[in-house]
């Protein structure tokens, strides 16, 4: 943990140790004129779980995501498919799945640290049907980058299920 923590501190000097849902995590935020991105990163035996939210971070949801990711386990760091696990979210969230994106697909810290990029899993909430268990990286990124009004803005933890195409930010 110490090596990954020092690497994370090199990349994010503002990182602080915090407790979320009884779990020790590293927490940092990035404030831009338009948005605030908040993230927590948890070391899980030499692998990192990252949760990131834009303008919508909630500690209760973060704790739920960390607990669920620990319960289902992380795929191998070289896995080339995502894991989508059905989950019953506590109120008020209407999500229906937790998505675990392995490092090869997630590409977290891509331009900041090769070490962190190789070990960081991205865990995110999703609505049932937004992502498919076993989908490869191109299918995952297609869903995030769609231009037809159906893209999934996974960093918005306060989003609603889409019932029609919506061109949102």
C-alpha positions in Angstrom: 0.0 0.0 0.0 2.8 2.4 0.8 4.2 2.3 -2.7 0.9 2.9 -4.4 0.1 5.6 -1.9 3.3 7.4 -2.6 2.8 7.1 -6.4 -0.7 8.4 -5.9 0.6 11.4 -3.9 3.1 12.1 -6.7 0.3 12.3 -9.2 -2.3 14.0 -6.9 -0.4 16.0 -4.3 -3.7 17.1 -2.8 -4.8 13.6 -2.0 -5.9 13.0 1.6 -6.6 9.9 3.6 -10.2 9.7 4.6 -12.8 7.2 5.8 -15.8 6.4 3.6 -18.3 3.8 5.0 -15.7 2.7 7.5 -13.1 2.0 4.9 -9.8 3.9 4.6 -9.6 5.6 1.2 -7.6 8.3 -0.6 -9.7 11.2 -1.6 -9.1 14.0 -4.0 -11.1 16.5 -6.0 -10.6 18.5 -9.2 -12.4 21.8 -9.5 -12.9 23.4 -12.9 -15.0 26.4 -13.8 -17.9 24.2 -14.9 -17.7 21.1 -12.6 -16.3 19.6 -9.5 -15.0 16.0 -9.9 -14.6 14.1 -6.6 -12.8 10.7 -6.4 -12.0 8.2 -3.8 -9.4 5.5 -4.4 -9.0 2.4 -2.2 -6.0 0.1 -2.1 -7.2 -3.5 -2.2 -4.1 -5.7 -1.8 -2.0 -3.9 -4.4 -4.9 -3.1 -6.7 -6.8 0.2 -6.6 -10.5 0.8 -6.9 -11.5 4.3 -8.1 -14.9 5.9 -7.8 -15.4 9.3 -9.5 -18.4 11.6 -9.6 -19.0 14.9 -11.3 -21.0 17.4 -9.2 -22.8 14.5 -7.5 -20.5 12.6 -5.1 -22.3 11.0 -2.2 -20.5 9.1 0.6 -23.3 6.6 1.1 -23.3 5.6 -2.5 -19.5 5.5 -2.5 -19.6 3.2 0.5 -22.1 1.0 -1.2 -20.0 0.8 -4.4 -16.8 -0.1 -2.4 -18.7 -2.8 -0.4 -20.2 -4.3 -3.5 -16.9 -4.3 -5.4 -15.3 -6.1 -2.5 -18.1 -8.6 -2.3 -18.0 -9.5 -6.0 -14.2 -9.5 -6.3 -12.1 -7.9 -8.9 -11.2 -9.7 -12.2 -7.6 -10.1 -13.0 -5.8 -6.9 -13.9 -5.3 -8.0 -17.5 -9.0 -8.9 -18.0 -10.3 -7.6 -21.3 -14.0 -7.6 -20.4 -16.1 -5.6 -17.9 -18.0 -7.2 -15.0 -21.6 -6.1 -14.5 -23.2 -7.2 -11.3 -26.9 -6.8 -10.5 -27.3 -5.0 -7.2 -30.2 -3.6 -5.1 -29.2 -0.1 -4.4 -30.4 1.6 -1.2 -32.9 4.5 -1.6 -32.9 7.0 -3.1 -30.8 5.5 -6.0 -32.6 3.7 -8.7 -29.5 2.1 -10.3 -29.6 -1.6 -10.8 -26.0 -2.7 -11.4 -22.4 -2.1 -10.4 -19.9 -2.1 -13.2 -16.3 -3.2 -12.5 -14.0 -2.0 -15.3 -10.5 -3.6 -15.2 -7.4 -1.6 -15.7 -6.8 -2.5 -19.3 -10.1 -1.0 -20.2 -10.5 1.7 -17.6 -7.2 3.4 -18.4 -7.4 5.5 -15.2 -4.4 7.7 -14.6 -3.5 7.1 -18.3 -1.3 10.2 -18.8 -0.2 10.5 -15.2 1.3 7.1 -14.0 1.9 3.8 -15.7 2.0 2.1 -12.4 -1.4 3.4 -11.3 -2.9 2.8 -14.7 -1.9 -0.9 -14.6 -3.6 -1.5 -11.2 -6.6 0.8 -11.0 -10.2 -0.5 -11.5 -13.0 1.9 -12.2 -16.2 1.0 -10.3 -19.4 2.8 -11.3 -23.1 2.7 -10.8 -25.3 1.8 -13.8 -28.9 1.2 -14.7 -29.9 -2.3 -15.6 -29.2 -2.7 -19.3 -26.8 0.2 -19.7 -23.8 -2.2 -19.9 -23.5 -5.9 -20.7 -21.6 -8.3 -18.5 -18.6 -9.6 -20.4 -18.5 -6.6 -22.9 -15.1 -5.7 -24.2 -13.4 -2.3 -24.0 -14.7 -1.0 -27.3 -18.3 -1.7 -26.2 -17.8 -0.1 -22.9 -16.3 3.1 -24.3 -18.9 3.2 -27.1 -21.6 3.4 -24.4 -19.7 6.4 -22.8 -19.1 8.2 -26.1 -22.3 7.6 -28.0 -23.6 10.5 -30.1 -27.1 9.3 -30.5 -28.6 10.5 -27.2 -28.2 7.2 -25.4 -24.7 7.7 -23.9 -24.1 6.9 -20.3 -22.7 9.8 -18.2 -21.4 7.4 -15.5 -19.7 10.2 -13.5 -23.2 11.7 -12.8 -24.3 9.8 -9.8 -27.5 11.8 -9.7 -28.6 10.9 -13.3 -31.9 9.4 -14.2 -32.6 6.4 -16.3 -33.0 7.4 -20.0 -36.3 6.4 -21.6 -35.6 8.3 -24.8 -32.6 9.9 -26.4 -31.3 12.9 -24.4 -28.4 15.1 -25.5 -27.0 16.0 -22.1 -23.6 17.1 -20.9 
